[in-house]
Amino acid sequence: MKVTGVVPLFSPYAYCRRLWPGKLAGLSVTLLKATALDAAILAGHVLLYPTGLFQERLAPDVPSGGAARLPVRPGPPVVLLHGFIDNRSVFVLLRRSLAQHGGQRVESLNYSPLTCDIRTAAELFGRHVEGICERTGSDRVDIVGHSLGGLIARYYAQCMGGDLRVRTLVTLGTPHSGTRVAPLADAHPIVRQMRPGSQVIEELGRPAPGCRTRFVSFWSDLDPLMDPLETACLDHPDLDARNIRVTGIGHLALPVHPAVAAGIREALDFADAAERPANGLTVA
């Protein structure tokens, strides 16, 4: 998958140094436009941030008063999990895209900004997943995790038996092998867990035979929070993983850009089709 003409994030100068080491490339009109667009995305997210501070209010599955229920596509609910010091407001556009695509059932979750341990967060996330399955009557869920959210969901699926519940995990800019960016951020314990060689990263690198979850990882060649860039690729011999490179887009834009949303829908559609044999019945 290739996304073009979108937004490098943060400093254009930093990108030029990454793309052309030792050379200061001129800021082209295209780059300036892309930077302005990215600034608009960031500003929009800052404005929306307060709307996502609390857990969403879930509508009842059975409408009252005999109202007709909107059609819901056959397939697991989709659970959205945000990144570090963020909240569910980052998924406003993606949620709308998934919900409008055949009536997809979508729920977004918050975890506390005070979270200090990926394992604890994964355990709590697992309880939320169990609650969603119980409420919706579905045996499994699909998950889209941005950045740290993808790492939490992966730990749940791979290390806590969550593969029984997670059919497909889509990660967006997740440091699967750890990132070295912003050394001063090591003051926060969860940042230290996202470093290469941390105990959590080592646990995720251990054998995981029989893991049932299918993984799809979107990684960007202009993601300044991934160091090295390829850390957002999932490379594990025991996992069914597909890595999709995205070009011309930054870390915060991954859950916003419509082409990425289309790629996520395609990944979920693929999982639906894989479970639907020729006679139209769904495989349990």
KAUR-V930347 format. One record per residue. N is the residue number from 0. RES is the residue in one small letter. OMEGA is omega as a letter, one per 40 degrees, with the letter a starting at -180 (NA if undefined). Layout:
N:RES:OMEGA
N:RES:OMEGA
This chain:
0:m:a
1:k:i
2:v:a
3:t:i
4:g:a
5:v:a
6:v:i
7:p:a
8:l:i
9:f:a
10:s:i
11:p:i
12:y:i
13:a:i
14:y:i
15:c:i
16:r:i
17:r:a
18:l:i
19:w:a
20:p:i
21:g:a
22:k:i
23:l:a
24:a:i
25:g:i
26:l:a
27:s:i
28:v:i
29:t:a
30:l:i
31:l:i
32:k:a
33:a:i
34:t:i
35:a:i
36:l:i
37:d:i
38:a:i
39:a:i
40:i:a
41:l:i
42:a:i
43:g:i
44:h:i
45:v:i
46:l:a
47:l:a
48:y:a
49:p:a
50:t:a
51:g:a
52:l:a
53:f:i
54:q:a
55:e:i
56:r:a
57:l:i
58:a:i
59:p:a
60:d:a
61:v:a
62:p:i
63:s:i
64:g:i
65:g:a
66:a:a
67:a:i
68:r:i
69:l:a
70:p:i
71:v:a
72:r:i
73:p:a
74:g:a
75:p:i
76:p:i
77:v:a
78:v:a
79:l:a
80:l:a
81:h:a
82:g:a
83:f:a
84:i:i
85:d:i
86:n:a
87:r:a
88:s:i
89:v:a
90:f:a
91:v:a
92:l:i
93:l:i
94:r:i
95:r:a
96:s:a
97:l:a
98:a:a
99:q:a
100:h:i
101:g:i
102:g:a
103:q:i
104:r:a
105:v:i
106:e:i
107:s:a
108:l:i
109:n:i
110:y:a
111:s:i
112:p:i
113:l:i
114:t:a
115:c:a
116:d:a
117:i:a
118:r:i
119:t:i
120:a:i
121:a:i
122:e:i
123:l:i
124:f:i
125:g:i
126:r:i
127:h:i
128:v:i
129:e:i
130:g:i
131:i:i
132:c:i
133:e:a
134:r:a
135:t:a
136:g:i
137:s:i
138:d:a
139:r:i
140:v:i
141:d:a
142:i:i
143:v:a
144:g:i
145:h:i
146:s:i
147:l:i
148:g:i
149:g:i
150:l:i
151:i:a
152:a:i
153:r:i
154:y:i
155:y:a
156:a:a
157:q:a
158:c:a
159:m:i
160:g:a
161:g:i
162:d:i
163:l:a
164:r:a
165:v:i
166:r:a
167:t:i
168:l:i
169:v:i
170:t:a
171:l:i
172:g:a
173:t:a
174:p:a
175:h:i
176:s:a
177:g:i
178:t:a
179:r:a
180:v:i
181:a:a
182:p:a
183:l:i
184:a:a
185:d:i
186:a:i
187:h:a
188:p:a
189:i:i
190:v:i
191:r:i
192:q:i
193:m:i
194:r:i
195:p:i
196:g:i
197:s:a
198:q:i
199:v:i
200:i:i
201:e:i
202:e:i
203:l:i
204:g:a
205:r:i
206:p:i
207:a:a
208:p:i
209:g:i
210:c:a
211:r:a
212:t:i
213:r:a
214:f:i
215:v:a
216:s:i
217:f:i
218:w:a
219:s:i
220:d:i
221:l:a
222:d:a
223:p:a
224:l:i
225:m:i
226:d:e
227:p:a
228:l:a
229:e:i
230:t:i
231:a:i
232:c:i
233:l:a
234:d:a
235:h:a
236:p:a
237:d:a
238:l:i
239:d:a
240:a:i
241:r:i
242:n:a
243:i:a
244:r:i
245:v:a
246:t:i
247:g:a
248:i:a
249:g:a
250:h:a
251:l:a
252:a:a
253:l:i
254:p:a
255:v:a
256:h:a
257:p:i
258:a:i
259:v:i
260:a:i
261:a:i
262:g:i
263:i:i
264:r:i
265:e:i
266:a:i
267:l:i
268:d:i
269:f:i
270:a:i
271:d:a
272:a:a
273:a:a
274:e:a
275:r:i
276:p:a
277:a:a
278:n:i
279:g:i
280:l:a
281:t:i
282:v:a
283:a:NA
